[in-house]
Amino acid sequence: MFLGIDIGTTAIKFGVIEDRKIIYSQSLPIKTHSHGLKQTQSATQISSQLISGVTTIPAQLKAAIIVIGFSTAMHSLMPVEGETAEEIYIWSDNQASQTMTAFRQTDLAATFYEETGTPIHAMSPFAKLAYFQTNGSYSKETKWFGLKELAMALFTGQARIDYSTASATGLFSLKEKQWSQKIINYLSLSKAQLAPLCAPTDRFLITEEMAQRCGLKPEVEVMCGASDGCLAAYAGYISTGIHNSLTIGTSAAVRKVSETTVFDRQKQNFCYYLQDDLYVVGAPSNNGGCVLAWAKETLSEDPDAFYHYLPQVMEESPIGSNGLRFFPYLNGERAPFWTNEITGGFSGLTLKHNRSDMLRAVIEGMLMNIDLLKQMAQLEEAVTVSGGFFQTKLLGQMTADVLGLTCYLSDENEPIFGLYDLYKSSVVRQDQPDEKFVPDPQNQALYQELAKTYFQA
């Protein structure tokens, strides 16, 4: 059997897989520590949860595990001074915001973006390192790792990072598949301060100590794996044959599996390595399900029954929310603006508008923003969708109408399935999910007209 471990932002998910079916799964939480713009997690807690999660897998299943693979969230940065590390700066750490606002105005910004495929934004390790360099926060001997290196060191005794996860650091040359010497020099770093690189499918023997501690066989191998976003897109592609995917969880992202690199200097889509001749192109938003959660708690008459009453709310307000528009940038924004200074709010609000208009406008605004991301990633035809946002058919249908794309609801757009597909070198299937949402031509036409000026109000 195969054990997939997905280290996300809020939890670590464990899945024991056989023949692409999850036999056993569990999830353990991760705590994020927030201090203003600073957002960190504890290396000690993550290591402890990794060991705990593997240890508690039933013994008969552990005896059958032969390979472990890791998926990790992108853009993490962990300073290691000496042999110790505790704080891990995660993607939402925004201390480098002003540093990147200034850097984006330089000629180097576009050059570095096209070399790495990583947008110039405070989320990336490149941005965090540039900020720390400016502030002299760490010594010149500090090593710079991340979640993937932490997991690989724990299980194999050697910190390593795969090409896929590395390609989201802003430090990795997509063309050369090496740390970019040009960028390393700019940051006054040496390659010795970064972890060795390897292919996502490379496997290494588990340490004897970790095998005994977790109750695993000593011959278990550990596959380095890839990043969670790339693996989610890959899983959906392998499952359905559909290149395009949309995930709306707390945040949101549109992604396309591509055989070529794709760059947009102006809007800066991301372009990350997955495996030879396969890349994941797309755009992320900070404002996904968190915007709907805000509306549920702030604007809903009965938050506990929000989804029950949502169809009625939509009936009470027509498409376009009676002229009311909502800019969904409650959490700053990544694509297509790449700034944390942008804010959200209603536009055109008058005394004639009611609660239903406001709730519809929030959902329409969020989806209109995702439509901008769809255009950045050049998504056409069908798309697989996943995430907590799609817990009602109404929201699935609205998404199809706004985007003008047939949306297939897929439970297999999970990084753990993508890990398994990498391990097995799975062949692309054409098994389209049973539940799909086809754009209503009339609604689609109304939304297309609305989209022309939506964010110009």
GIQUI-V268384 format. One record per helix or strand of 3 or more residues. SS is the DSSP state (~ for helix, > for strand). FROM is the first residue (numbers start at 0). LEN is the number of residues. If there is no record, write none. Layout:
ss from len
SS FROM LEN
SS FROM LEN
This chain:
ss from len
> 1 6
> 10 8
> 20 9
> 31 4
> 37 5
~ 42 13
~ 58 4
> 66 6
> 76 5
> 86 3
~ 96 7
~ 106 10
~ 124 11
> 142 3
~ 146 10
> 159 3
~ 162 4
~ 180 6
~ 190 3
> 195 3
> 202 3
~ 207 7
> 220 7
~ 227 13
> 243 5
> 251 7
> 269 6
> 277 8
~ 288 10
~ 302 14
~ 320 3
> 324 3
> 344 3
~ 354 22
> 382 4
~ 387 3
~ 392 11
> 406 3
~ 414 10
~ 440 11
~ 453 3
